[in-house]
Amino acid sequence: MSKVLSAIFILTFLVNKCFPQMVRYPFPQHSTYYKGTIKPNHLKQGIIDNQVLEFYKNWKKQYIYQATQANQAYVFFEEEGSKMQSVSEGQGYGMIIVSMMAGADPDAMKIFNQLFNYVIAHPSNPETTLMAWSQLAGNIDKDATSATDGDMDIAYALLLADRQWGSDGQYNYLDSAKKMIYDIMKDEINRESYSILLSDAVKSDSKDYFDMRTSDFMPLQCKSYEDATGDTKWKKVIDKNYALFSQLQKAYSQDAGLVPDFITGINRKAKPAKPRYLESRYDGCYNYNACRVPLRIAMDYLLTGDSRSYEIIHRINHWIRETSNGNPDNISAGYTLAGDDIKSRNFEALSFICPFAVAAMIDSSNQQWLNDIWEYMIGFKIEDFDYYDNSIKMLSSIIISGNYWTPELNKASYTKLQHHS
């Protein structure tokens, strides 16, 4: 190593050691997404950035709560009629959002650590780094089993924190992320089908061992896990689940390209779950879980250009533009796999609207549609919706504005689609 490189290395180490809160990727980032993808183009970037920042301030004020224990915080599970205080899904959303908004928010690292402290304080069991999926008022665990989607977002957020602030401060974020990723693979991934288990409560002899919640498939996170740990089993998770989603589209939703909230029988013939399989009579429909799928899948194309993501999302884009007549106000809060509205839902839901906006970003043919959805979603006030809708709006807004970034990815190892007209 040359003297110059040695001096740079030492200086970088000292800066990170002395100033662990230095923000490396401050908001706004104006990231470069995959070529051919789009952002809203009817407003100047600075205006869009300010819209995101203003909503973040309101979201933070509304949902980041201090726990009764010192130096802990949680994302408030605001749902009418619910006695729950927080869920692991919300902690994951919160930790990702806060890490993305660092720089614009001088307290971001402090809040992130408080959210992580709360995760640590509520393990699914003492032998794991996974989080108990729900807490009641008073920080009491309602259910000590995990929810896989929450754990996957929390682990990913820890990788983001390592990139944002480094791992030489109060926490070794990278080490914590690796330990959690190991536990996710061990306890929340089906090691026969490489589908994603509902929680760590599901074991190899459970009747739902070959069942899955579709919104738990997060290919971008899985790619980051593989890069962080070197564990090539994550590639199997990506490959198997992309193939599964493509199969479901062709078999059950050729026109709309939708997937259901829950899949059953993956080891035999994968199919949509029956009504009231786990949550509601719409468990086999595109409902309040699957509504996140366009966001989860499209993110992979935006950041890595994976052709499988494009093929899945392109079909959904064509259908939603057609069924809504190009008007975001016509987006329904739920659909059958045939693409028909769930008839009882005559109201808007940002949890359905915003992921369609993220999906629109994959192709320039969606430019006016994307602009229209942005105007529609940004026009709602935080009081108009609850925690779930507003958190999905917050995460989607960061992505749509072009301010989302990832830990370093070995992008050359992923198949890319070079161009779409």
Secondary structure, DSSP 8 states (H G I E B T S, - for coil): --HHHHHHHHHHHHHHHH-TT--SS-S------STT-----SS-HHHHHHHHHHHHHHHHHHHEEE-SSTT-EEE----TT--EEEEHHHHHHHHHHHHHTBTTBTTHHHHHHHHHHHHHHSBSSTT-S-B-SEEETTTEEEE-S--HHHHHHHHHHHHHHHHHH-SSSSS-HHHHHHHHHHHHHHHHB-TTT--B-S-TT--TTSTTTT-EEGGG--HHHHHHHHHHH--THHHHHHHHHHHHHHHHHHHH-TTT----SEEE-TTS--EE--TTSSS-TTTTSB-TTGGGHHHHHHHHHHHH-BHHHHHHHHHHHHHHHHHTTT-GGG--S-B-TTS-B-TT--S--HHHHHHHHHHHTT-GGGHHHHHHHHHHHHTS-GGGS-HHHHHHHHHHHHHHTT----S---GGGS-B-----
